Amino acid sequence: MTTSEQTDPAPRKAREGDRELNYGFLQNFVGHYLRLAYEASYDDFAKRLGEDQLKPGYFSMLVIIRNNRGITQRELGESIGRDKSSVAKALRTLEDRGLIYRERVENDRRNYASFLTDKGLETYERMEVKAQEHTKHLDAVIGPERRDAVFGALRDLIDLRHGSSDS
């Protein structure tokens, strides 16, 4: 039996009346499941945000900026796994919304340090409450007995990006 013929459940439950789809290779493709899991997590978080409708990635940036006053664009990009141009665009969006401000780094005039504005801090604090609700919901779905294993597996996959894998 080939991998694509195995009988693991399909990533998406069929709705009543829908035909059962053959996912072939994707049925056992970790990246496919990671993408679907990300989308489900993203949707849950976005619903909880309500009026604070920022992309979850922007929330990650607010968290890092709040906890690392004066972080540079390069440091921020490394911390969230984004390239320089993606970070620059996101910082402009956050700045345009009045959530952050940037100042030139004294010793390196080409770099800017990022800080939360008062509005940014207020937004962060509201979003943090919603993020904690989101986390509790996902923890309930995963279950306490699987939480450490899930995080361990995700960290191992993230380490692939940094060449930390033996494979």
Number of C-alpha atoms within 10 A of each C-alpha: 6 7 13 15 13 12 10 10 10 16 16 11 10 11 8 7 6 8 8 12 11 11 15 14 13 15 19 19 14 11 11 14 16 12 11 14 13 12 12 13 16 16 13 16 23 19 13 17 20 11 11 15 14 14 13 17 13 16 19 15 19 26 17 18 20 19 12 15 12 19 20 19 20 16 15 23 18 12 12 13 13 14 13 15 11 11 20 16 11 16 22 14 14 20 18 11 11 14 20 22 18 19 13 14 15 10 7 8 9 8 16 18 20 25 24 24 16 12 13 21 17 13 18 21 14 14 24 16 13 19 20 12 14 20 15 12 15 16 14 11 11 14 12 10 9 12 15 12 12 13 11 12 12 12 11 13 15 14 12 12 10 8 9 11 11 5 5
